[in-house]
Amino acid sequence: VQQVLNGLAIGSVYALFALGYTLVFSILRVINFSHGAVFTLGAYFTYALTGGAFGFNGLLANAQLPFGLPFPIALLLGSILAGLAAMLIERLAFKPLRVRGADPLLTLVSSLGVAVLIVNVIQYLVGAELYTFPDEIYSAFPAAVNFGAAANPAPVRTTQVIMFVVSLLILIALTWFINRTRTGKALRAVAEDATTASLLGIDTDRLILLTFFLSGFLGGMAGALVGSSVSIPGPYFGIAFGLKGLAVIILGGLGSIPGAVVGGLVIGLAESFVPGQYVAYKEAVAFAFLFVVLLIRPQGLLGGTLQRKV
Amino acid sequence: MADFLATYGSLIVSMVLAAMLGLSLYLPLMSGQLSLASAGFYALGGYIAAILSTRVFVSADGTYPLGLLLVEMVIAGFAAGLLAVPVGILALRLRGIYLALATIAFVEILRVLSLNLDITGGAIGIFGIPQPFGSQIEYLWVAGPLLILTMLFLYRLERVRTGRALIAIREDELAAEAIGINPFFHKVLAFTLSAVLAGCIGALSAHVLNTWNARQGTFDASISHLAFVLVGGSRTFAGPVAGGMLLTFLPEALRALAGIAGLPDWLVQFLKDGRIIIYGLLIVLGAINFPQGLLTPAMFKRRRAALAPAIDGSQVD
């Protein structure tokens, strides 16, 4: 039971994060490799906003904001900042190529460049050391929640529970937004066919910006949640997480929103069931999944059939 | 001169090695396939050389026999090629983004394995790899000819049937298939050649660097190899060579710039530590402004075209 619950918790964050990839992919048909870097940004923004101090390395050595926000507000603000950063990335690294109608692989490369850039700027500014969120952010709750019987305890750390609940709320809100609102409908129209959508009077450019904001918001929030649950082990953790997110969306099917959720939960659960003596190989689980799924069913679990256009 | 070689010997050797790593990524790109697997084969080759030279071919005297280094390179290249055939057969059924992702996954799986196996020394890696030469610059005796041979090979390849088939696949896979080229076979071939090259360079690099660990075969390494090709130009084999050399030389040049007196502190610090930031910036700017890279085939053709009327004119006279 404990493993299942832990798996669901981490899986829900994977889903949250992977949805950021999915949104951008469904609109632009490119994989945004800078998403992992935005994840890192979200974690660092939130850390800074809670009043966390930075270490002695980097340009901003020992810097600290003069105030510390309560964690929920910091989480929200940090994610919004990450969303804004994603919008900036869209304007600087995606739009110039899109306007020219460049090869999608070139866009992929450009977003990779952005990822490398952001991660190293962070490292340059605040160093590569491990940052742990202050303990008191969750002090209103007990350290662990017992989901088992008293005789057969199945304790799950509160941070995991919060991760799960927050991810679930965001996922529900996002589903509502996409399926029930006018803007959501417009988004789906652009994803279906951008040209037709723009002929129908939908401002494609603005919707792309919105998509990047949402994607960055989701990525940043996932980063902050993971960072607050364990710690921020350095700027590169976003890249590693970003690669795992790719495994999630490939598993679920590129561009499929339910697919991203299912993929996230499957990989989260698979990782939490890795037996103790092989725990060092946990990192490889997602990539093994990725490789195998690509070979057997490249369209993913819930993706439609792939068409090869001439 | 001796001073210069002593100071910059290792830089020159790394520039040559980087040029070949760029070429290793260029080979699958010739057939239009973006594969990032080179870093994995490079790491594999390095581990093979490191293990062989520290455990199998242990020699008593000070310098390591050069012949054994060459043997290691052959073994590493062979092993990389042997692994590349099944991986290529599986992965090259995919195209575009899917192929790039599958090769990233392959590199990551190899990295996690090398971090956890005993024989690869875990996170610490393998150190104290014996040196066949007294100084770094002497590695050029191996790396230089290897680069020249590789370039000659590619020069010929672009002009023979197999190479032209690869280029045809890059330009239009369907049309190539229609005129009787087997795209799958040629893609796997290019992928395998790329792996053999990466394995050989890995074996050599392990000796040059003296130590080998999981950091050599990471996603980051894949990205810098990709930067070599993209900055240099992905349409002619001269591109990756120029790109690899330039991007390896750049940080040293920046470090030298940092030595200029009177620069503000932050700039000096940035020039010293900001290497990868500049890489990232170059990749973005390159993709947006120079999608063809620094060197394009047209440059070489234009020169020939410019010469042609001059020759004609002299004949008229």
Interface residues (C-beta under 8 A of the other chain):
Chain A: V30 I31 L59 L92 A93 P96 L97 A102 D103 P104 L105 L106 T107 L108 V109 S110 L112 G113 V114 A115 V116 L117 I118 N120 V121 Y124 I239 L243 L246 A247 I250 A280 Y281 E283 A284 F287 A288 L290 F291 L294 L295 P298 V310
Chain B: L34 L90 A91 R93 L94 G96 I97 Y98 A100 L101 A102 I104 A105 F106 E108 I109 V112 L113 L115 N116 L174 F219 D220 I223 L226 A227 L230 W266 Q269 F270 D273 G274 I276 I277 Y279 G280 L281 L282 I283 V284 G286 A287 I288 P291
